[in-house]
């Protein structure tokens, strides 16, 4: 899942080198933390949060398919 999120995020931002995607295990769930350059934060969030909502929906669908919970967070 981390690789898929990283690929999508890298295609959205200008500063590809600043993208950092990590998986952290938490109480039966996997937290995916996305860090980007401050100038690219708006591109990840999108207008009215549409882009990040779409990424979270993708994580939810994969969660249902794999029967493992994934949570997606953008970290400053």
N, CA, C and O atoms as a Tinker XYZ file with bonds, in Angstrom:
   304  protein
     1  N      0.825000   -1.191000    0.000000    73     2
     2  CA     0.000000    0.000000    0.000000    64     1     3
     3  C      0.868000    1.253000    0.000000    63     2     4     5
     4  O      0.544000    2.249000   -0.647000    81     3
     5  N      1.989000    1.186000    0.745000    73     3     6
     6  CA     2.886000    2.335000    0.828000    64     5     7
     7  C      3.407000    2.717000   -0.550000    63     6     8     9
     8  O      3.496000    3.902000   -0.871000    81     7
     9  N      3.749000    1.737000   -1.357000    73     7    10
    10  CA     4.287000    2.005000   -2.682000    64     9    11
    11  C      3.259000    2.685000   -3.582000    63    10    12    13
    12  O      3.598000    3.583000   -4.352000    81    11
    13  N      2.012000    2.257000   -3.484000    73    11    14
    14  CA     0.958000    2.856000   -4.301000    64    13    15
    15  C      0.714000    4.312000   -3.907000    63    14    16    17
    16  O      0.577000    5.178000   -4.771000    81    15
    17  N      0.661000    4.578000   -2.609000    73    15    18
    18  CA     0.457000    5.951000   -2.141000    64    17    19
    19  C      1.641000    6.819000   -2.552000    63    18    20    21
    20  O      1.459000    7.958000   -2.984000    81    19
    21  N      2.848000    6.287000   -2.419000    73    19    22
    22  CA     4.047000    7.042000   -2.788000    64    21    23
    23  C      4.046000    7.389000   -4.278000    63    22    24    25
    24  O      4.413000    8.502000   -4.654000    81    23
    25  N      3.638000    6.451000   -5.119000    73    23    26
    26  CA     3.590000    6.698000   -6.555000    64    25    27
    27  C      2.585000    7.806000   -6.889000    63    26    28    29
    28  O      2.881000    8.681000   -7.703000    81    27
    29  N      1.424000    7.774000   -6.280000    73    27    30
    30  CA     0.396000    8.780000   -6.540000    64    29    31
    31  C      0.843000   10.151000   -6.043000    63    30    32    33
    32  O      0.675000   11.152000   -6.738000    81    31
    33  N      1.412000   10.194000   -4.841000    73    31    34
    34  CA     1.849000   11.468000   -4.267000    64    33    35
    35  C      2.973000   12.070000   -5.098000    63    34    36    37
    36  O      2.973000   13.276000   -5.347000    81    35
    37  N      3.922000   11.261000   -5.529000    73    35    38
    38  CA     5.030000   11.768000   -6.339000    64    37    39
    39  C      4.557000   12.314000   -7.672000    63    38    40    41
    40  O      5.176000   13.228000   -8.217000    81    39
    41  N      3.483000   11.778000   -8.203000    73    39    42
    42  CA     2.965000   12.285000   -9.471000    64    41    43
    43  C      2.228000   13.611000   -9.292000    63    42    44    45
    44  O      2.016000   14.332000  -10.267000    81    43
    45  N      1.832000   13.943000   -8.054000    73    43    46
    46  CA     1.088000   15.173000   -7.793000    64    45    47
    47  C      1.976000   16.369000   -7.462000    63    46    48    49
    48  O      1.609000   17.506000   -7.756000    81    47
    49  N      3.130000   16.130000   -6.859000    73    47    50
    50  CA     3.951000   17.226000   -6.325000    64    49    51
    51  C      5.016000   17.676000   -7.314000    63    50    52    53
    52  O      5.328000   16.980000   -8.280000    81    51
    53  N      5.574000   18.871000   -7.046000    73    51    54
    54  CA     6.677000   19.392000   -7.854000    64    53    55
    55  C      8.019000   18.897000   -7.340000    63    54    56    57
    56  O      8.888000   18.535000   -8.132000    81    55
    57  N      8.202000   18.876000   -6.018000    73    55    58
    58  CA     9.461000   18.471000   -5.403000    64    57    59
    59  C      9.388000   16.991000   -5.021000    63    58    60    61
    60  O      9.030000   16.646000   -3.896000    81    59
    61  N      9.731000   16.131000   -5.970000    73    59    62
    62  CA     9.614000   14.684000   -5.773000    64    61    63
    63  C     10.593000   14.193000   -4.707000    63    62    64    65
    64  O     10.295000   13.235000   -3.992000    81    63
    65  N     11.747000   14.829000   -4.592000    73    63    66
    66  CA    12.765000   14.402000   -3.638000    64    65    67
    67  C     12.318000   14.591000   -2.182000    63    66    68    69
    68  O     12.811000   13.893000   -1.296000    81    67
    69  N     11.414000   15.502000   -1.927000    73    67    70
    70  CA    10.969000   15.788000   -0.565000    64    69    71
    71  C      9.857000   14.848000   -0.092000    63    70    72    73
    72  O      9.447000   14.927000    1.066000    81    71
    73  N      9.369000   13.974000   -0.946000    73    71    74
    74  CA     8.275000   13.065000   -0.585000    64    73    75
    75  C      8.817000   11.942000    0.305000    63    74    76    77
    76  O      9.802000   11.286000   -0.035000    81    75
    77  N      8.163000   11.737000    1.437000    73    75    78
    78  CA     8.523000   10.670000    2.361000    64    77    79
    79  C      7.241000    9.984000    2.812000    63    78    80    81
    80  O      6.373000   10.616000    3.414000    81    79
    81  N      7.124000    8.704000    2.525000    73    79    82
    82  CA     5.936000    7.935000    2.897000    64    81    83
    83  C      6.392000    6.807000    3.814000    63    82    84    85
    84  O      7.270000    6.022000    3.455000    81    83
    85  N      5.795000    6.730000    4.994000    73    83    86
    86  CA     6.163000    5.713000    5.981000    64    85    87
    87  C      4.936000    4.948000    6.439000    63    86    88    89
    88  O      3.830000    5.486000    6.489000    81    87
    89  N      5.150000    3.681000    6.773000    73    87    90
    90  CA     4.101000    2.858000    7.365000    64    89    91
    91  C      4.422000    2.637000    8.834000    63    90    92    93
    92  O      5.541000    2.259000    9.180000    81    91
    93  N      3.450000    2.870000    9.690000    73    91    94
    94  CA     3.617000    2.671000   11.129000    64    93    95
    95  C      2.497000    1.746000   11.594000    63    94    96    97
    96  O      1.319000    2.017000   11.364000    81    95
    97  N      2.878000    0.657000   12.249000    73    95    98
    98  CA     1.881000   -0.288000   12.763000    64    97    99
    99  C      1.319000    0.230000   14.080000    63    98   100   101
   100  O      2.068000    0.633000   14.970000    81    99
   101  N     -0.021000    0.216000   14.197000    73    99   102
   102  CA    -0.693000    0.685000   15.413000    64   101   103
   103  C     -1.903000   -0.193000   15.699000    63   102   104   105
   104  O     -2.855000   -0.202000   14.919000    81   103
   105  N     -1.881000   -0.915000   16.783000    73   103   106
   106  CA    -3.053000   -1.631000   17.297000    64   105   107
   107  C     -3.947000   -2.227000   16.210000    63   106   108   109
   108  O     -5.127000   -1.887000   16.132000    81   107
   109  N     -3.417000   -3.088000   15.392000    73   107   110
   110  CA    -4.217000   -3.748000   14.377000    64   109   111
   111  C     -4.481000   -2.933000   13.133000    63   110   112   113
   112  O     -5.249000   -3.361000   12.271000    81   111
   113  N     -3.872000   -1.780000   13.016000    73   111   114
   114  CA    -4.050000   -0.921000   11.847000    64   113   115
   115  C     -2.680000   -0.464000   11.357000    63   114   116   117
   116  O     -1.698000   -0.503000   12.098000    81   115
   117  N     -2.629000   -0.037000   10.120000    73   115   118
   118  CA    -1.405000    0.498000    9.546000    64   117   119
   119  C     -1.632000    1.959000    9.214000    63   118   120   121
   120  O     -2.512000    2.298000    8.422000    81   119
   121  N     -0.834000    2.818000    9.822000    73   119   122
   122  CA    -0.903000    4.252000    9.567000    64   121   123
   123  C      0.113000    4.591000    8.493000    63   122   124   125
   124  O      1.295000    4.273000    8.629000    81   123
   125  N     -0.334000    5.229000    7.437000    73   123   126
   126  CA     0.552000    5.659000    6.360000    64   125   127
   127  C      0.724000    7.162000    6.499000    63   126   128   129
   128  O     -0.223000    7.929000    6.329000    81   127
   129  N      1.958000    7.572000    6.814000    73   127   130
   130  CA     2.269000    8.987000    6.994000    64   129   131
   131  C      2.906000    9.515000    5.723000    63   130   132   133
   132  O      3.851000    8.925000    5.201000    81   131
   133  N      2.384000   10.632000    5.226000    73   131   134
   134  CA     2.903000   11.258000    4.010000    64   133   135
   135  C      3.481000   12.616000    4.395000    63   134   136   137
   136  O      2.801000   13.450000    4.993000    81   135
   137  N      4.743000   12.822000    4.043000    73   135   138
   138  CA     5.398000   14.112000    4.261000    64   137   139
   139  C      5.831000   14.647000    2.902000    63   138   140   141
   140  O      6.420000   13.921000    2.101000    81   139
   141  N      5.536000   15.925000    2.645000    73   139   142
   142  CA     5.935000   16.584000    1.410000    64   141   143
   143  C      6.522000   17.956000    1.743000    63   142   144   145
   144  O      6.454000   18.407000    2.887000    81   143
   145  N      7.089000   18.606000    0.749000    73   143   146
   146  CA     7.617000   19.951000    0.930000    64   145   147
   147  C      6.459000   20.893000    1.284000    63   146   148   149
   148  O      5.327000   20.678000    0.849000    81   147
   149  N      6.744000   21.936000    2.071000    73   147   150
   150  CA     5.662000   22.870000    2.454000    64   149   151
   151  C      4.941000   23.494000    1.260000    63   150   152   153
   152  O      3.745000   23.772000    1.345000    81   151
   153  N      5.634000   23.716000    0.171000    73   151   154
   154  CA     5.002000   24.302000   -1.011000    64   153   155
   155  C      4.061000   23.352000   -1.739000    63   154   156   157
   156  O      3.199000   23.787000   -2.503000    81   155
   157  N      4.227000   22.061000   -1.500000    73   155   158
   158  CA     3.386000   21.052000   -2.157000    64   157   159
   159  C      2.232000   20.576000   -1.283000    63   158   160   161
   160  O      1.433000   19.743000   -1.711000    81   159
   161  N      2.139000   21.097000   -0.066000    73   159   162
   162  CA     1.096000   20.647000    0.847000    64   161   163
   163  C     -0.301000   20.889000    0.269000    63   162   164   165
   164  O     -1.182000   20.041000    0.406000    81   163
   165  N     -0.504000   22.018000   -0.362000    73   163   166
   166  CA    -1.806000   22.333000   -0.951000    64   165   167
   167  C     -2.188000   21.401000   -2.080000    63   166   168   169
   168  O     -3.369000   21.121000   -2.285000    81   167
   169  N     -1.195000   20.916000   -2.817000    73   167   170
   170  CA    -1.479000   19.983000   -3.918000    64   169   171
   171  C     -1.938000   18.635000   -3.394000    63   170   172   173
   172  O     -2.768000   17.973000   -4.017000    81   171
   173  N     -1.407000   18.226000   -2.260000    73   171   174
   174  CA    -1.811000   16.949000   -1.671000    64   173   175
   175  C     -3.202000   17.055000   -1.057000    63   174   176   177
   176  O     -4.007000   16.130000   -1.165000    81   175
   177  N     -3.480000   18.173000   -0.418000    73   175   178
   178  CA    -4.790000   18.349000    0.206000    64   177   179
   179  C     -5.858000   18.601000   -0.852000    63   178   180   181
   180  O     -6.948000   18.035000   -0.776000    81   179
   181  N     -5.557000   19.437000   -1.830000    73   179   182
   182  CA    -6.507000   19.716000   -2.903000    64   181   183
   183  C     -7.556000   20.731000   -2.486000    63   182   184   185
   184  O     -7.632000   21.138000   -1.327000    81   183
   185  N     -8.355000   21.124000   -3.455000    73   183   186
   186  CA    -9.433000   22.082000   -3.164000    64   185   187
   187  C    -10.470000   21.432000   -2.283000    63   186   188   189
   188  O    -11.025000   20.383000   -2.609000    81   187
   189  N    -10.720000   22.072000   -1.164000    73   187   190
   190  CA   -11.675000   21.600000   -0.158000    64   189   191
   191  C    -11.389000   20.163000    0.292000    63   190   192   193
   192  O    -12.298000   19.447000    0.712000    81   191
   193  N    -10.121000   19.749000    0.200000    73   191   194
   194  CA    -9.714000   18.430000    0.678000    64   193   195
   195  C    -10.063000   17.284000   -0.234000    63   194   196   197
   196  O    -10.067000   16.133000    0.202000    81   195
   197  N    -10.356000   17.561000   -1.480000    73   195   198
   198  CA   -10.800000   16.503000   -2.389000    64   197   199
   199  C     -9.709000   15.485000   -2.698000    63   198   200   201
   200  O     -9.988000   14.288000   -2.777000    81   199
   201  N     -8.472000   15.944000   -2.873000    73   199   202
   202  CA    -7.392000   15.025000   -3.233000    64   201   203
   203  C     -7.070000   14.086000   -2.080000    63   202   204   205
   204  O     -6.960000   12.877000   -2.284000    81   203
   205  N     -6.918000   14.617000   -0.883000    73   203   206
   206  CA    -6.615000   13.763000    0.266000    64   205   207
   207  C     -7.788000   12.846000    0.568000    63   206   208   209
   208  O     -7.585000   11.715000    1.010000    81   207
   209  N     -8.998000   13.302000    0.341000    73   207   210
   210  CA   -10.180000   12.454000    0.538000    64   209   211
   211  C    -10.173000   11.287000   -0.443000    63   210   212   213
   212  O    -10.546000   10.170000   -0.085000    81   211
   213  N     -9.747000   11.543000   -1.679000    73   211   214
   214  CA    -9.665000   10.479000   -2.676000    64   213   215
   215  C     -8.578000    9.471000   -2.305000    63   214   216   217
   216  O     -8.768000    8.268000   -2.482000    81   215
   217  N     -7.441000    9.948000   -1.791000    73   215   218
   218  CA    -6.382000    9.038000   -1.352000    64   217   219
   219  C     -6.844000    8.189000   -0.171000    63   218   220   221
   220  O     -6.527000    7.002000   -0.087000    81   219
   221  N     -7.588000    8.801000    0.732000    73   219   222
   222  CA    -8.107000    8.045000    1.875000    64   221   223
   223  C     -9.150000    7.025000    1.436000    63   222   224   225
   224  O     -9.237000    5.943000    2.017000    81   223
   225  N     -9.938000    7.351000    0.423000    73   223   226
   226  CA   -10.913000    6.401000   -0.121000    64   225   227
   227  C    -10.199000    5.213000   -0.750000    63   226   228   229
   228  O    -10.644000    4.073000   -0.616000    81   227
   229  N     -9.102000    5.478000   -1.430000    73   227   230
   230  CA    -8.293000    4.404000   -2.011000    64   229   231
   231  C     -7.758000    3.492000   -0.913000    63   230   232   233
   232  O     -7.786000    2.269000   -1.051000    81   231
   233  N     -7.273000    4.080000    0.174000    73   231   234
   234  CA    -6.777000    3.285000    1.299000    64   233   235
   235  C     -7.902000    2.460000    1.919000    63   234   236   237
   236  O     -7.679000    1.324000    2.337000    81   235
   237  N     -9.104000    3.021000    1.981000    73   235   238
   238  CA   -10.243000    2.307000    2.548000    64   237   239
   239  C    -10.619000    1.095000    1.690000    63   238   240   241
   240  O    -10.924000    0.024000    2.216000    81   239
   241  N    -10.596000    1.269000    0.386000    73   239   242
   242  CA   -10.941000    0.157000   -0.516000    64   241   243
   243  C     -9.920000   -0.969000   -0.378000    63   242   244   245
   244  O    -10.285000   -2.144000   -0.341000    81   243
   245  N     -8.652000   -0.609000   -0.304000    73   243   246
   246  CA    -7.617000   -1.623000   -0.117000    64   245   247
   247  C     -7.783000   -2.297000    1.249000    63   246   248   249
   248  O     -7.540000   -3.496000    1.388000    81   247
   249  N     -8.197000   -1.527000    2.249000    73   247   250
   250  CA    -8.443000   -2.098000    3.577000    64   249   251
   251  C     -9.508000   -3.183000    3.517000    63   250   252   253
   252  O     -9.356000   -4.247000    4.116000    81   251
   253  N    -10.567000   -2.912000    2.802000    73   251   254
   254  CA   -11.643000   -3.899000    2.682000    64   253   255
   255  C    -11.168000   -5.142000    1.952000    63   254   256   257
   256  O    -11.521000   -6.261000    2.324000    81   255
   257  N    -10.377000   -4.949000    0.925000    73   255   258
   258  CA    -9.922000   -6.079000    0.122000    64   257   259
   259  C     -8.921000   -6.953000    0.883000    63   258   260   261
   260  O     -8.980000   -8.179000    0.801000    81   259
   261  N     -8.013000   -6.328000    1.615000    73   259   262
   262  CA    -6.986000   -7.072000    2.349000    64   261   263
   263  C     -7.401000   -7.452000    3.759000    63   262   264   265
   264  O     -6.685000   -8.189000    4.438000    81   263
   265  N     -8.549000   -6.959000    4.210000    73   263   266
   266  CA    -9.031000   -7.189000    5.576000    64   265   267
   267  C     -8.008000   -6.721000    6.611000    63   266   268   269
   268  O     -7.766000   -7.381000    7.621000    81   267
   269  N     -7.421000   -5.569000    6.327000    73   267   270
   270  CA    -6.472000   -4.921000    7.227000    64   269   271
   271  C     -6.740000   -3.422000    7.149000    63   270   272   273
   272  O     -6.911000   -2.885000    6.054000    81   271
   273  N     -6.780000   -2.749000    8.269000    73   271   274
   274  CA    -7.142000   -1.337000    8.280000    64   273   275
   275  C     -5.939000   -0.460000    7.935000    63   274   276   277
   276  O     -4.865000   -0.607000    8.519000    81   275
   277  N     -6.128000    0.445000    6.987000    73   275   278
   278  CA    -5.127000    1.432000    6.618000    64   277   279
   279  C     -5.684000    2.819000    6.905000    63   278   280   281
   280  O     -6.836000    3.117000    6.588000    81   279
   281  N     -4.849000    3.667000    7.510000    73   279   282
   282  CA    -5.216000    5.054000    7.752000    64   281   283
   283  C     -4.165000    5.927000    7.080000    63   282   284   285
   284  O     -2.975000    5.617000    7.137000    81   283
   285  N     -4.590000    7.009000    6.447000    73   283   286
   286  CA    -3.688000    7.884000    5.724000    64   285   287
   287  C     -3.670000    9.251000    6.378000    63   286   288   289
   288  O     -4.723000    9.839000    6.627000    81   287
   289  N     -2.471000    9.763000    6.659000    73   287   290
   290  CA    -2.322000   11.055000    7.311000    64   289   291
   291  C     -1.252000   11.863000    6.592000    63   290   292   293
   292  O     -0.225000   11.317000    6.186000    81   291
   293  N     -1.488000   13.157000    6.434000    73   291   294
   294  CA    -0.475000   14.075000    5.902000    64   293   295
   295  C      0.161000   14.756000    7.096000    63   294   296   297
   296  O     -0.521000   15.419000    7.878000    81   295
   297  N      1.460000   14.594000    7.235000    73   295   298
   298  CA     2.197000   15.137000    8.375000    64   297   299
   299  C      2.982000   16.362000    7.913000    63   298   300   301
   300  O      3.617000   16.342000    6.858000    81   299
   301  N      2.932000   17.416000    8.706000    73   299   302
   302  CA     3.664000   18.640000    8.361000    64   301   303
   303  C      5.113000   18.511000    8.706000    63   302   304
   304  O      5.885000   19.444000    8.486000    81   303
